[in-house]
Amino acid sequence: MSSNSVLYVRERCTVGIGTGEQDRVGVAEIAAFKAYTKYADNLCFDRCGTSAKDLELKVARGQADRAVLDEIREETQATKGASSGRR
């Protein structure tokens, strides 16, 4: 039995890691998901002092502005979780 690993690196920094799956596509998807999640978290912490998931919960409860969350999601998608070489 063997497993695969994928690292996404940008500017000599790891932005996403996917490991431990037999499926190469699966580890690539895991690494991409983690890159997007980490990038969105960094934007949220910089702008709101909280994680992306906590901001989602606050928006759902009516305690935060949905526009801020939408802006963070759009920027995360536009930069492909910072893995595309663009900022």
trRosetta pair geometry for C-beta under 8 A, 3 or more apart (Angstrom, degrees):
i j d omega theta_ij theta_ji phi_ij phi_ji
1 22 7.5 -73 -165 -92 85 116
2 22 7.1 104 81 -121 61 78
3 19 6.9 59 141 174 124 68
3 20 5.0 -22 -174 -142 148 30
3 21 6.2 110 -155 51 92 21
3 22 6.1 -75 -110 -75 59 51
4 19 7.6 -153 102 -140 47 45
4 21 5.9 -40 51 75 92 73
4 22 6.9 93 0 -152 97 16
4 23 7.3 -104 30 82 131 25
4 24 4.9 -128 -170 -96 174 65
4 26 7.9 120 62 64 121 89
4 27 4.8 -143 101 2 102 150
5 17 7.3 -18 -168 -168 96 85
5 18 6.8 166 -154 91 49 58
5 19 4.3 5 -112 -110 92 82
5 20 7.5 52 -84 -22 81 47
5 27 6.1 -138 -125 -174 21 150
6 16 7.8 -8 112 114 95 95
6 17 7.3 162 86 -154 58 41
6 18 4.5 8 51 54 100 102
6 19 7.7 -156 28 -68 56 54
6 24 7.6 103 -54 -165 117 70
6 27 4.6 143 3 128 106 103
6 28 5.0 100 -39 -87 175 58
6 30 7.6 135 50 63 113 90
6 31 4.5 -105 96 -20 108 151
7 14 5.7 -66 -165 -128 107 104
7 16 7.3 155 -159 86 42 58
7 17 5.6 -7 -107 -105 71 75
7 31 6.8 -159 -112 -135 18 140
8 14 7.2 102 75 -161 53 61
8 15 5.0 -60 103 66 100 92
8 16 4.0 22 37 50 117 99
8 17 7.7 -134 23 -62 72 39
8 31 5.2 140 -12 155 104 117
8 32 7.0 94 -36 -83 150 55
8 35 5.3 -28 70 -70 144 141
8 83 4.6 -22 169 -128 137 125
9 12 6.8 8 175 -121 113 16
9 13 6.6 156 -157 75 72 32
9 14 5.6 -43 -99 -96 77 50
9 15 6.7 150 -116 8 22 84
10 13 6.0 -30 70 62 66 85
10 15 5.1 21 14 -23 107 133
10 82 5.7 -148 47 144 162 87
10 83 5.9 -144 -48 -122 125 41
10 85 6.5 -159 -134 -84 106 50
14 17 6.2 16 175 -53 127 99
15 35 4.5 53 133 -128 96 101
15 38 6.6 -169 -170 74 67 135
15 39 7.2 24 -167 -56 112 101
15 81 6.6 141 153 133 122 94
15 82 5.3 -150 -138 91 147 105
15 83 5.3 -165 89 -81 141 84
16 31 3.9 107 134 176 107 72
16 32 6.0 74 162 -78 167 20
16 33 7.6 129 -146 56 128 43
16 34 4.4 139 -139 79 85 96
16 35 3.1 -59 -52 -50 124 94
16 36 7.9 32 -87 -4 133 57
16 38 7.1 -163 -81 18 73 127
16 81 6.8 45 -51 129 129 136
16 83 6.4 -27 6 -79 123 132
17 30 7.9 -34 112 118 45 100
17 31 5.7 -76 163 -114 5 90
17 34 6.2 -48 44 83 56 158
18 21 7.0 -28 159 13 100 120
18 26 7.3 -177 170 123 132 59
18 27 3.6 148 123 -177 113 65
18 28 6.1 -138 49 -56 155 13
18 29 7.0 108 -113 62 157 45
18 30 3.4 126 -124 76 109 101
18 31 3.4 -92 -15 -39 102 84
18 32 7.7 -6 -41 3 131 60
18 33 8.0 87 -84 35 112 92
18 34 6.9 -177 -65 9 75 124
19 27 6.3 62 -78 -137 18 117
19 30 7.7 -109 16 98 40 142
20 27 7.4 147 45 -99 48 109
21 24 7.8 179 97 -69 105 19
21 26 4.2 -123 154 97 159 124
21 27 4.6 -167 44 -56 115 87
21 30 6.9 156 -16 -7 137 140
22 26 7.7 41 62 40 51 138
23 26 3.6 75 85 1 111 116
23 27 7.0 168 90 -11 64 77
24 27 6.1 -55 -151 35 34 104
24 28 6.5 34 151 -18 65 107
25 28 5.6 -57 -151 37 34 113
25 29 6.3 35 152 -20 68 105
26 29 5.7 -55 -148 36 30 110
26 30 6.4 31 154 -19 65 105
27 30 5.4 -49 -145 36 36 114
27 31 6.3 38 154 -20 66 104
28 31 5.8 -53 -147 37 30 111
28 32 6.4 30 153 -18 64 107
29 32 5.7 -54 -145 37 31 111
29 33 6.2 35 155 -21 65 106
30 33 5.7 -54 -148 35 29 113
30 34 6.4 27 155 -17 64 107
31 34 5.8 -56 -148 38 30 110
31 35 6.4 34 152 -22 64 105
32 35 5.6 -52 -148 33 32 113
32 36 6.4 31 155 -16 65 104
32 81 6.7 143 -170 34 62 151
32 83 7.0 -98 -123 23 71 163
33 36 5.9 -57 -150 38 29 109
33 37 6.2 27 154 -18 65 111
34 37 5.6 -55 -142 39 32 112
34 38 6.1 31 160 -18 67 107
35 38 6.1 -56 -144 38 26 107
35 39 6.3 24 157 -18 62 110
35 80 7.8 7 119 140 128 69
35 81 3.7 102 124 134 91 134
35 82 6.6 -140 178 56 100 81
35 83 4.8 20 170 -44 157 123
36 39 5.9 -59 -147 37 27 110
36 40 6.2 24 157 -15 65 109
36 76 5.6 84 -159 169 80 117
36 77 8.0 32 -135 -80 116 52
36 80 7.7 -76 -85 176 90 41
36 81 3.6 -89 -78 -82 53 126
37 40 5.9 -58 -147 39 27 108
37 41 6.2 30 154 -20 64 108
37 52 6.9 -144 -155 45 63 141
37 81 7.6 11 11 -129 41 124
38 41 5.6 -54 -147 37 31 114
38 42 6.4 33 154 -21 65 103
38 81 7.2 78 54 -169 81 103
39 42 5.8 -52 -151 33 31 111
39 43 6.6 30 152 -16 64 104
39 76 5.2 141 103 -127 114 91
39 79 6.7 -157 -177 89 151 123
39 81 4.4 -179 7 -152 138 58
39 82 4.7 174 -100 -5 128 106
40 43 5.7 -53 -149 37 34 111
40 44 6.2 34 153 -19 66 108
40 52 4.1 33 131 -77 109 151
40 72 5.7 92 -148 155 83 108
40 73 7.0 23 -119 -92 123 52
40 76 4.5 -5 -74 -85 90 148
40 81 7.7 -48 -23 -114 83 81
41 44 5.6 -57 -146 38 31 112
41 45 6.2 30 157 -19 67 106
41 51 5.0 -19 -131 -143 95 79
41 52 5.1 -92 -78 -8 57 99
42 45 5.9 -53 -144 37 29 108
42 46 6.3 29 156 -18 63 108
43 46 5.8 -59 -150 38 29 111
43 47 6.1 3 162 1 67 116
43 52 7.6 51 63 -77 92 103
43 72 4.7 158 112 -138 133 100
43 75 6.2 144 -114 84 158 133
43 76 6.8 -121 7 -62 146 94
44 47 6.2 -71 -138 50 25 95
44 48 5.2 -42 -172 42 68 111
44 50 5.8 -69 155 84 110 62
44 51 5.8 71 95 -171 143 19
44 52 4.7 -165 -27 -69 148 61
44 54 7.7 139 159 57 143 91
44 55 5.2 -132 -139 -20 127 140
44 72 5.9 44 -67 -137 78 158
45 48 7.3 -67 -99 60 14 68
45 49 6.3 41 -153 -123 52 22
45 50 6.9 -162 -94 50 55 17
45 51 6.9 9 -61 -85 89 46
47 68 6.7 -180 133 -165 134 113
47 72 7.1 -145 40 -79 146 114
48 55 5.8 84 84 -93 162 120
48 64 7.3 33 -144 -142 142 136
48 68 6.6 101 -66 157 126 143
50 54 4.3 -109 170 89 116 129
50 55 5.5 144 95 -56 116 82
50 58 7.4 70 99 -14 164 139
51 54 4.6 94 55 9 81 102
51 55 6.9 -142 96 -6 43 86
52 55 5.6 -55 -149 36 32 113
52 56 6.5 38 151 -23 65 102
52 69 7.9 112 -155 -136 76 86
52 72 6.6 -166 -116 133 100 142
53 56 5.5 -47 -151 31 34 115
53 57 6.7 34 151 -17 63 102
54 57 5.6 -52 -151 36 36 112
54 58 6.4 37 151 -19 66 104
55 58 5.6 -52 -147 37 34 113
55 59 6.3 37 153 -20 66 103
55 64 5.9 -110 -156 107 71 167
55 68 7.1 -111 -168 107 130 111
55 69 5.4 169 138 -92 114 99
55 72 7.4 50 100 33 160 157
56 59 5.8 -54 -150 35 30 111
56 60 6.4 31 152 -20 64 107
56 69 6.4 115 -88 -137 58 139
57 60 5.6 -54 -148 36 32 113
57 61 6.4 21 156 -10 66 110
58 61 5.9 -63 -146 45 30 105
58 63 4.2 -91 -163 78 82 103
58 64 3.7 58 121 -6 116 119
59 62 7.7 41 -177 -72 30 22
59 63 7.5 -92 -60 55 21 65
59 64 4.9 -63 -68 73 63 97
59 65 7.4 -39 -108 89 92 18
59 66 5.0 101 -153 -91 121 69
59 69 5.1 -37 -56 -19 153 151
64 68 6.5 -82 163 52 103 129
64 69 7.1 95 117 -37 118 109
65 68 4.8 88 82 -3 97 103
65 69 7.6 -177 101 -1 57 84
66 69 5.5 -58 -155 41 45 112
66 70 6.0 46 149 -22 75 106
67 70 5.6 -53 -144 39 31 113
67 71 6.2 36 155 -23 64 105
68 71 5.7 -53 -150 34 29 113
68 72 6.6 27 153 -17 63 105
69 72 5.8 -55 -150 36 32 110
69 73 6.3 31 153 -18 65 107
70 73 5.7 -55 -147 38 32 112
70 74 6.2 33 155 -20 66 106
71 74 5.8 -54 -146 36 29 111
71 75 6.4 26 156 -16 64 107
72 75 5.9 -55 -146 38 30 108
72 76 6.2 32 154 -21 64 108
73 76 5.7 -55 -147 36 29 113
73 77 6.4 27 156 -16 65 107
74 77 5.9 -57 -148 39 29 109
74 78 6.1 30 154 -21 65 109
75 78 5.6 -53 -142 37 31 113
75 79 6.2 11 163 -2 66 110
76 79 6.5 -69 -145 48 24 95
76 81 6.0 26 -173 -83 85 59
77 80 7.2 21 -173 -77 33 43
78 86 7.8 -87 141 103 79 126
79 82 5.2 11 141 -72 121 48
79 83 8.0 114 140 24 76 51
79 84 6.1 -160 179 31 48 113
79 86 5.8 -141 -129 91 71 86
79 87 6.1 22 -123 -132 128 33
80 83 5.1 -88 119 56 100 84
80 84 3.9 96 41 -38 129 113
80 86 7.7 83 23 47 99 98
82 87 6.9 22 -123 -104 84 75
